[in-house]
Amino acid sequence: MMQHMKQWIFGGTTLASVPADAAMTVLRVVTGGCMAYLHGLGKVPPSEGFIGYVGKLGFPMPEFFAWCAGISELICGIFLALGFATRTSAAFILFTMCVAIFIAKSGEPLAEREMAILYAAALIPFVVSGSGRYAIDRLIK
């Protein structure tokens, strides 16, 4: 019992372990689900205000890039939550979060960029290591 507790507190787990895969699944579902529902759903289709905002950021073809951001957050968020095309979906969302951090929120206090930074940090493991054990991707391999 004490050894298990010691291992739990001080030991590490590998991505091949069931607890690590379960934790990655929770992170993937919450990150993708929140991205899709809380951010993407309101951007598809993009409103005139959002298209104007994208244009003010300096993007050419602001309607196209507004659609790209919305689809990235909504569709790729859903795909991430499901564990479908995980690396690609996470990469698209990560790119969108980098735009938020370094372009849209550039010059703003760190607190204003915090959410995009946290999403970006949560996405990096999925870009690097994929979906984990409990995902649609595992059924396709």
C-alpha positions in Angstrom: 0.0 0.0 0.0 2.7 2.5 1.0 4.7 1.6 -2.1 1.7 2.3 -4.3 1.2 5.6 -2.6 4.8 6.5 -3.0 4.7 5.6 -6.7 1.5 7.7 -7.1 3.0 10.8 -5.4 6.6 10.6 -6.6 6.6 8.2 -9.6 6.0 9.0 -13.2 3.8 7.3 -15.8 4.5 6.7 -19.4 2.2 7.5 -22.2 1.7 3.8 -22.7 0.1 3.4 -19.2 -3.6 3.3 -18.8 -3.7 6.2 -16.3 -1.6 8.4 -18.6 -3.9 7.6 -21.6 -7.0 8.2 -19.5 -5.6 11.6 -18.4 -4.7 12.5 -22.0 -8.3 11.5 -23.0 -9.8 13.8 -20.4 -7.5 16.6 -21.5 -8.3 16.0 -25.2 -12.1 15.8 -24.8 -12.3 18.9 -22.5 -9.9 20.9 -24.7 -11.6 20.0 -27.9 -15.1 20.2 -26.6 -14.6 23.6 -24.9 -12.8 24.9 -28.0 -15.7 23.8 -30.3 -18.6 24.8 -28.1 -17.3 28.0 -26.3 -15.2 29.5 -29.2 -16.0 27.8 -32.6 -19.7 27.6 -32.4 -20.1 31.4 -32.3 -17.7 31.9 -35.3 -19.4 29.7 -37.8 -20.6 31.3 -39.9 -18.4 34.3 -39.2 -20.3 37.5 -38.3 -19.6 40.7 -40.2 -18.1 42.0 -36.9 -15.6 39.1 -36.7 -14.8 39.4 -40.4 -14.1 43.1 -39.8 -11.9 42.3 -36.8 -9.9 39.8 -38.8 -9.4 42.5 -41.5 -8.2 45.0 -38.9 -5.6 42.5 -37.8 -4.1 42.9 -41.3 -5.1 39.6 -42.8 -5.8 39.7 -46.6 -9.1 38.2 -47.5 -10.6 38.6 -44.0 -13.7 36.6 -44.8 -11.6 33.6 -45.8 -9.4 33.8 -42.7 -12.5 34.3 -40.5 -13.9 31.1 -41.9 -10.5 29.4 -41.3 -10.5 30.4 -37.7 -14.1 29.4 -37.1 -13.7 26.1 -38.8 -10.4 25.4 -37.0 -12.0 26.1 -33.6 -15.4 24.3 -34.4 -14.6 21.4 -36.6 -11.1 20.7 -35.4 -12.3 21.1 -31.9 -14.9 18.4 -32.4 -12.3 16.2 -34.2 -9.9 16.7 -31.3 -12.5 15.8 -28.7 -13.3 12.6 -30.7 -9.7 11.8 -31.2 -10.1 11.9 -35.0 -7.2 13.2 -37.1 -5.9 14.3 -33.7 -2.4 15.6 -34.7 -3.7 17.6 -37.6 -6.7 19.0 -35.7 -4.5 20.0 -32.8 -2.0 21.6 -35.2 -4.7 23.7 -36.8 -6.1 24.9 -33.5 -2.6 25.5 -32.2 -1.9 27.7 -35.2 -5.1 29.6 -34.5 -4.1 30.1 -30.8 -0.7 31.3 -31.9 -2.4 33.9 -34.0 -4.5 34.9 -31.0 -1.4 35.1 -28.8 1.0 36.9 -31.1 -1.2 38.9 -33.4 -4.8 39.4 -32.1 -3.7 40.0 -28.5 -0.2 41.3 -29.2 0.7 44.1 -26.8 -2.0 43.3 -24.4 -1.3 42.2 -20.8 -0.5 38.6 -20.2 -3.9 38.1 -18.5 -5.6 39.0 -21.8 -3.6 36.3 -23.6 -3.9 33.7 -20.8 -6.7 31.6 -22.3 -5.0 31.3 -25.7 -1.7 30.4 -24.0 -3.4 27.7 -21.9 -5.1 26.2 -25.0 -1.8 26.3 -26.9 -0.1 24.5 -24.0 -2.8 21.9 -23.8 -2.6 21.3 -27.6 1.2 20.7 -27.8 1.1 17.1 -26.4 -1.5 16.1 -29.0 0.5 17.6 -31.9 3.6 15.7 -30.6 2.1 12.4 -29.5 -1.3 12.1 -31.0 -4.6 11.0 -29.5 -3.6 8.4 -27.0 -5.2 5.0 -26.6 -8.9 6.0 -26.3 -9.7 7.7 -29.6 -11.1 7.1 -33.1 -7.6 7.4 -34.5 -6.7 4.1 -32.8 -9.5 2.4 -34.7 -8.2 3.7 -38.1 -4.6 2.6 -37.8 
